[in-house]
Amino acid sequence: MAGERPTPPAGVCYSDATSGTPAAAPTPLAEVVRVLALLPEPKVAYADLGCGDGRWLFAAAERWPGVRIIGVELDPVTAAATRDQVRRAGLADRVTVITGDATQVDVQVDVATAYLYADVLEQLRPRLEKLRAFASYLHRPPGLPVVRNGDSWFYTQPTPQAAVWNGRTFTSAVCSDPNCAMCRSIRAQLSVAVSVAAPEPTKAASGKWVRTKVCNGRACWFEDRWVPAQ
């Protein structure tokens, strides 16, 4: 149920201790489960960029049996520990942990998640916009048309719009001649389709955004948290 702490797979031990930098603070397990429930089932594969202790990987493996799961982790020690937990959980045939920089490692997936800073997400944007769906915990991915739900930002690849002329389908005007009736019609149809398809921002529930100071013992920073109305 919502709000309950998910149970890790057999042989897997999560740590909620924070260390090093703010980015090291793990995503709450309840948020992991909630976000995955809002994403579509991958058709190719799923990846968590900056997978840390692997909580997203294990939760995804449980939610989507048979789907290939990939984690990318920059820190070699953390990656090795997570890889060992994957092996002990008996998921080595489905879950792969790659040691490397998420901005440099190209993984073939169609659904992904990340808990990375905005500047890193900006570097990833050319890859992220090709995904069918993507969710970012806490940090808004720059340049992507996203909707915030709770503490996470969601991106869904826009559905290509089409216009019809004389029984043929077009996704863009053929010429720029203002006197071309066909291309005027195509541009008009596409313009209407885009305005209708534009998503309206939504929130998980009624409430308000609250800027909260968060500290992990070494550093402090501010995060915007959605606080549901009581």
N, C-alpha and C positions, 0 to 999 in steps of 0.2 A: 504494500500500500504506500501511497505518497507520504513522504516524510520518514519512513522507516529506513534504517541503515541496512543496505543490502549485504548479504553474507558472501564473502569471497569464496572462490572455488576451493575444493580440497587441496591442501598443500600450498595455498597462496596466503601470504600475510601482507596486508597493507599497513603503511605507517602514515599517520596524519601529522607527524612532526614536520615542522618547517625548518629550513636551513639555508644558508648561503644568501640567496637573493629572493625578492618577492615572487619571482617566477617559479621558485621551487615549491611554493605552497601548493599542495595538490587540490584538484577539483573535488568538492564534496561528492561522495559516492551517490547520494540521493539525486544530485544534479546530473551526474553521468547517466543514470538510469532514465531520468526524465527527458533529457535531450535526445538520447537514442530512440526513445519511444516516439519522438516527434519527427525523426528523420525517415525517409523512405528506405526500404530494404535495398541494399546494393545489388546491382545486376552484374557488375564486374568484380569489385572488391571494395573493402573499407580500409581507411587508414587513419591513425591518430598521429598527428605531427607534433613531436615532442611528447612521447608516450610516457615518460617517467616510470612509475612503478607498474604500469600496465593495466591499471583499473579500467580504462576505456576498452582495452583489447579484450579483457576477460568478459566484461559486460556485453560487448558486441558479439563475442563468440557464443555467449549464452542466448542472446536475443535472436541471432540470425544463424541457426545451425546450417552448416554447409557453405557459408560465405567465407571467402578468403580474407584474412585479417592481417594488416601490416602496421607495425609501429616503427616510427623513426625517432631515435633518441641521440642527442648530441654527445652527452656524457658517456664515455665508454664503460665506466664502472656501473652506472645505473643501467645501461643497456644490457650488460652482461648479467646483472642480477635479475632483470626482468626476463631475459632469455632463459635463465635457469628456472624461474618460476613457471614459465610456459612449458618447459620440458617436464617439470614435476607434476604439472596439472594435466599432462597427457594431451596437450594441444599443439605439439610441435608440427603436426602434419597440416594444421590449419592456420596457425599464427606464426608470423615471421617478425622478428625484431631486428631492424637495421641500425647499425651504428653510423651516424652521420648527421650532417647539417640538413635540416628540412628544406632549406632554400637551394640546396645543391643536389639532393637525392630526388630523382624523378621516379615516382611510383605510379603504376598503372591502376588507378582506382576511379570510381565514379561518385563515392560518398566519403566524406572525411570530417574530422573534428580537429580542434587545436586549442591549446591554452598558451598563446604566444603574444608577445607585445605587438602593438600596432605597426611599428617599423618593420618587424619581421613579416607580418601579414602583408604589408605593402609590397615587399619583395616577392612574396608568393602569389600576388594577385593574378598574374598571367596564367598560372596553373589553377588557382581556385575558381576563376570564372569559367573554366572548362568543365568543372565538376557538375554533376546533376544536383547535388545538395551538399551544403557545408555548414557547420556550426562552430562558432567561436565563443569560448567561455570568457566572460568579462570584457574582452577587448573588441571594439568594432573594427572589422576589416575595411581599411580605407579603399574607396573607389568602387565598392560592390553595393548593389541594391539589396540591402538587408533589412530585416524586421527583428526588433528586439522582443524576446519573450522571456520573462524572468531575468536571470543573470546572464543569458546567452544571446548571441546574435545569429540569425539564421539567413542563409542565402540559398535560393533556389534558382537554378538556371532558367532564364526566361524562355518561354515557348516561342519558337519562331512564328512570326505572324505572316500571313499570306493574303494576297489580293487575287481576284479572279477577273479575267477579261476574255470574252469570247470562248469560255470553256477552258482556258489555260490558267495555270497558277503561277503567280510571280511573288517573290519575296522582296523585290525592290523595283524601282522604276528603271526602264530600259534606257531612256534618254533624259536630258534636262530641258528639252524644247518645251516652252510654256504653251505652245499651240498644239502639242500632241495630246489628243483626247485620251488615248490609251494610258499614257504615263500620268496624266492628270488624275485619271480615275484610280490608278494604282496608288499614287501618293496619298490621295484622299482616303482610300480604304485603309491603308497602313497607319495613317495618322489617327483615325478613329479607333482602330484596334489597339494601338499603343496606349491611348488615353483610357480606354476601358480596362486594359490589363494591368495598369499601374497599381501595385499593391498599396494598401493603406496600412500604416504602422498599427500594430495591435499589441496589447499587453496581456500577460497571463491572467490577470484579475484586476479588479479595481484597487487602487492604492496610489502610491506616489514614489518617485525616485528620491533616495536619500544618499547624500555623499557621506561616506563613512571612512574614518581613519583606521587603517589596518597595520599592525606591526607584527613582525616575526622574530623579534629578539635582536636582530641586527639592523633592520631598516624599517621605515614606516612609509606608507603611501596611501593615497586616497582612491577609493573605488565607489562607483555608483551602484547602489543596491536597490532593487525593487522591493518595496515593503507593502504587502497586501493590506487593504483596509481591514480593520478589526470588526 
